[in-house]
Amino acid sequence: LYAVTPSPHAAGDAFARQMRRCQPIEERSRKSYQVRFDELLTFPLNHIESALNWATRVVAKHDQMLDWVRLTDDLSQWEREQVRLRWAHEFLENNERGITC
């Protein structure tokens, strides 16, 4: 992933929260973006590469640094349903601070 998206590492926010903040404003684009994120959550680890490449490029394009360690930890446990449910929750939760990309 790093070879495709050489974004600097910064310990911090969850990847799914970063994805939520980078959603397009326009409704139709937003819906398409959400569908792609939902699809990412359904892929088994051995088929996730393309979707994850897209997602890391989106975050990097918005000048967000990635927590590569946390992302790697999550991917090492990807087959556990609780990891995917946490990502879904983090993506859908309210953005109380109003931070966007």
C-alpha positions as CSV (number, residue, x, y, z in Angstrom):
1,L,0.0,0.0,0.0
2,Y,2.7,2.4,0.9
3,A,4.3,2.0,-2.5
4,V,1.0,3.1,-4.1
5,T,0.4,5.9,-1.6
6,P,3.6,7.1,0.0
7,S,1.9,9.2,2.6
8,P,3.8,10.1,5.7
9,H,3.0,8.2,8.9
10,A,1.3,10.0,11.8
11,A,-0.1,8.2,14.8
12,G,-3.6,9.3,15.3
13,D,-7.0,9.1,13.8
14,A,-8.7,6.0,12.7
15,F,-8.7,5.4,9.0
16,A,-12.5,5.1,8.7
17,R,-12.9,8.5,10.4
18,Q,-10.5,10.0,7.9
19,M,-12.5,8.4,5.1
20,R,-15.7,9.9,6.5
21,R,-14.2,13.4,6.6
22,C,-13.0,13.1,3.0
23,Q,-16.5,12.4,1.6
24,P,-17.6,14.6,-1.3
25,I,-20.1,17.3,-0.6
26,E,-22.2,16.8,-3.7
27,E,-25.0,14.2,-2.8
28,R,-24.6,11.9,-5.8
29,S,-20.8,11.7,-5.5
30,R,-21.2,11.2,-1.7
31,K,-23.6,8.2,-2.3
32,S,-21.1,6.6,-4.7
33,Y,-18.3,7.2,-2.2
34,Q,-20.3,5.6,0.5
35,V,-21.1,2.6,-1.7
36,R,-17.3,2.1,-2.4
37,F,-16.5,2.3,1.3
38,D,-19.3,-0.2,2.1
39,E,-17.8,-2.5,-0.6
40,L,-14.4,-2.2,1.0
41,L,-15.8,-3.6,4.2
42,T,-17.2,-6.6,2.5
43,F,-14.0,-7.8,0.8
44,P,-12.0,-10.6,2.3
45,L,-8.3,-9.7,3.0
46,N,-7.1,-11.5,-0.1
47,H,-9.4,-9.3,-2.3
48,I,-9.1,-5.9,-0.6
49,E,-6.0,-4.5,-2.3
50,S,-7.8,-2.5,-5.1
51,A,-10.4,-1.0,-2.7
52,L,-7.8,-0.1,-0.1
53,N,-5.5,1.5,-2.7
54,W,-8.4,3.7,-3.7
55,A,-9.1,4.6,-0.1
56,T,-5.5,5.4,0.9
57,R,-5.2,7.6,-2.2
58,V,-8.4,9.5,-1.2
59,V,-7.1,10.2,2.3
60,A,-3.6,11.2,1.0
61,K,-5.1,13.4,-1.7
62,H,-6.7,15.4,1.1
63,D,-3.3,15.9,2.8
64,Q,-4.2,13.5,5.6
65,M,-1.3,11.6,7.1
66,L,-2.0,7.9,7.6
67,D,-1.5,5.9,10.8
68,W,0.2,3.1,8.9
69,V,0.8,1.1,12.1
70,R,-2.9,1.2,13.1
71,L,-4.0,0.4,9.6
72,T,-1.6,-2.6,9.4
73,D,-2.9,-3.8,12.8
74,D,-6.5,-3.6,11.6
75,L,-5.6,-5.4,8.4
76,S,-3.9,-8.2,10.3
77,Q,-7.2,-8.8,12.0
78,W,-9.4,-8.1,9.0
79,E,-11.2,-11.4,9.0
80,R,-12.6,-10.7,12.4
81,E,-16.1,-9.2,12.1
82,Q,-15.5,-6.8,15.0
83,V,-12.8,-4.9,13.0
84,R,-15.1,-4.3,10.1
85,L,-17.9,-3.3,12.5
86,R,-15.6,-0.8,14.2
87,W,-14.7,0.7,10.8
88,A,-18.4,1.0,9.9
89,H,-19.1,2.6,13.2
90,E,-16.2,5.0,12.9
91,F,-17.3,5.9,9.3
92,L,-20.9,6.5,10.3
93,E,-20.5,8.2,13.7
94,N,-21.2,11.9,14.0
95,N,-18.4,14.3,13.3
96,E,-18.9,16.4,16.5
97,R,-15.9,18.6,15.8
98,G,-16.9,19.4,12.3
99,I,-13.5,18.5,10.9
100,T,-13.4,17.8,7.2
101,C,-10.7,17.3,4.6
